[in-house]
Amino acid sequence: MGTRSRIGVMHGNKVKSVYCHWNGSVEHTGAVLQEHYDSAKANYLVALGDMSVLCKNIEIPPDVEHSFDAPAGDITVFYGRDRGEKNTEFRVALTFEQFLEQCDDCAAEYYYIMRDGVWYCGTTYENTHSLSRTLTALTEALTTQKEVA
């Protein structure tokens, strides 16, 4: 079973986001985003649509075989590009509350938003988690996770 998440970029109040099925936890997806995705790469990631799993790379090198069924290591697996699925484009929310509704609609447990060059995260768990339905700096959440572990 996957730990679902939504990954987005925020411009003003508008959030463009995509679904990610596997390993959406702060320890995995959060760490990958913080370490490997700046603002430009975050926008490119969202432009490619919904994904199966986030990895540190987006591009497929010319000499590498990569598909949904046989993914190459460290390359993000997208439903559209790598499996040929339709209707996997990013979704737009006009407010943060609307973005949270999109998270609920896809059963996302965690979410990540790049805003003004900084990653933020939160969880859809109601009142049971310190990240519950907020925007917390991802660096802070990662530090907290390491302290708990």
C-alpha positions as CSV (number, residue, x, y, z in Angstrom):
1,M,0.0,0.0,0.0
2,G,1.3,3.5,-0.9
3,T,1.7,6.5,1.3
4,R,0.0,9.0,-1.0
5,S,1.0,12.6,-1.3
6,R,0.4,15.7,-3.4
7,I,3.3,17.8,-4.6
8,G,2.8,21.4,-5.8
9,V,4.1,24.8,-6.6
10,M,2.4,27.9,-5.3
11,H,2.3,31.2,-7.2
12,G,0.4,33.8,-5.2
13,N,-2.5,31.9,-3.8
14,K,-2.7,29.5,-6.8
15,V,-1.3,25.9,-6.3
16,K,-0.5,23.6,-9.2
17,S,-0.1,20.1,-7.9
18,V,0.2,16.5,-8.8
19,Y,-0.5,13.1,-7.2
20,C,2.3,10.8,-6.0
21,H,1.3,7.3,-5.0
22,W,4.3,5.7,-3.3
23,N,6.3,6.7,-0.2
24,G,5.0,10.2,0.3
25,S,6.4,10.3,3.8
26,V,8.5,13.2,5.0
27,E,11.4,10.8,5.5
28,H,11.3,9.8,1.8
29,T,9.5,12.3,-0.5
30,G,10.2,15.3,1.8
31,A,13.9,14.4,1.9
32,V,14.1,13.9,-1.9
33,L,12.4,17.2,-2.6
34,Q,14.5,19.2,-0.1
35,E,17.8,17.7,-1.4
36,H,17.2,17.5,-5.1
37,Y,14.4,19.9,-6.2
38,D,14.9,23.7,-6.5
39,S,12.1,26.0,-7.8
40,A,12.8,25.3,-11.5
41,K,13.0,21.6,-11.1
42,A,9.8,21.6,-8.9
43,N,7.9,23.4,-11.7
44,Y,9.2,20.9,-14.2
45,L,8.1,18.0,-12.0
46,V,4.6,19.3,-11.7
47,A,4.4,20.0,-15.4
48,L,5.0,16.2,-16.1
49,G,1.9,15.2,-14.1
50,D,0.9,12.5,-11.6
51,M,3.5,10.0,-10.7
52,S,3.9,6.6,-9.2
53,V,7.1,7.4,-7.1
54,L,9.3,10.4,-6.7
55,C,13.1,10.0,-7.2
56,K,15.9,12.4,-7.3
57,N,16.0,12.7,-11.2
58,I,13.3,13.5,-13.7
59,E,15.1,13.2,-17.1
60,I,15.8,9.8,-18.7
61,P,19.4,9.7,-20.0
62,P,19.6,8.6,-23.7
63,D,21.4,5.4,-22.9
64,V,19.1,4.3,-20.1
65,E,16.0,2.1,-20.4
66,H,13.2,3.4,-18.2
67,S,9.5,2.5,-18.1
68,F,6.7,2.1,-15.6
69,D,7.2,-1.7,-15.5
70,A,11.0,-1.5,-15.5
71,P,12.0,1.8,-13.9
72,A,15.6,2.8,-13.9
73,G,17.1,3.6,-10.5
74,D,16.7,7.2,-9.2
75,I,14.4,8.3,-12.0
76,T,10.9,9.5,-11.2
77,V,8.1,7.3,-12.6
78,F,5.3,9.2,-14.2
79,Y,1.9,7.8,-15.2
80,G,1.7,9.8,-18.4
81,R,5.2,9.7,-19.7
82,D,6.2,6.2,-18.5
83,R,2.9,4.3,-18.7
84,G,1.0,6.3,-21.4
85,E,-2.0,7.1,-19.2
86,K,-4.2,10.0,-20.0
87,N,-5.7,12.7,-17.7
88,T,-2.7,12.8,-15.4
89,E,-2.0,16.5,-15.8
90,F,-1.5,18.8,-12.8
91,R,-4.5,20.3,-11.1
92,V,-5.0,23.9,-10.1
93,A,-6.3,25.1,-6.8
94,L,-7.1,28.8,-6.4
95,T,-6.7,28.7,-2.6
96,F,-4.8,26.6,0.0
97,E,-8.2,25.3,1.2
98,Q,-9.1,24.1,-2.3
99,F,-5.6,22.4,-2.5
100,L,-6.4,20.6,0.8
101,E,-9.7,19.4,-0.8
102,Q,-7.7,18.0,-3.7
103,C,-5.5,16.2,-1.2
104,D,-8.5,14.7,0.5
105,D,-10.0,13.7,-2.9
106,C,-6.9,11.6,-3.8
107,A,-6.5,10.3,-0.2
108,A,-3.1,12.1,0.1
109,E,-1.7,11.6,3.6
110,Y,1.1,14.2,3.1
111,Y,1.5,17.2,0.9
112,Y,4.5,19.4,-0.2
113,I,4.4,22.9,-1.7
114,M,7.3,24.9,-3.1
115,R,6.6,28.6,-2.4
116,D,9.1,31.4,-3.1
117,G,11.9,28.9,-3.4
118,V,11.2,27.2,-0.1
119,W,9.6,23.7,0.5
120,Y,6.7,23.4,2.9
121,C,4.8,20.3,4.0
122,G,1.9,19.1,6.0
123,T,-0.4,16.2,6.5
124,T,-4.1,15.6,6.1
125,Y,-4.4,13.7,9.4
126,E,-6.9,15.7,11.5
127,N,-5.5,17.1,14.7
128,T,-3.3,14.0,15.4
129,H,-0.1,15.3,14.0
130,S,2.0,18.4,14.4
131,L,1.9,18.9,10.6
132,S,-1.9,18.6,10.5
133,R,-3.4,20.8,7.7
134,T,-0.7,23.5,8.0
135,L,2.3,24.7,5.9
136,T,5.4,23.9,7.9
137,A,8.9,24.5,6.6
138,L,10.1,21.2,5.3
139,T,13.6,21.7,6.8
140,E,11.8,22.0,10.2
141,A,9.8,18.8,9.6
142,L,12.8,16.9,8.5
143,T,14.7,18.0,11.6
144,T,11.8,17.0,13.8
145,Q,11.6,13.6,12.1
146,K,15.3,12.9,12.8
147,E,14.9,13.9,16.4
148,V,12.0,11.5,16.9
149,A,13.8,8.6,15.2
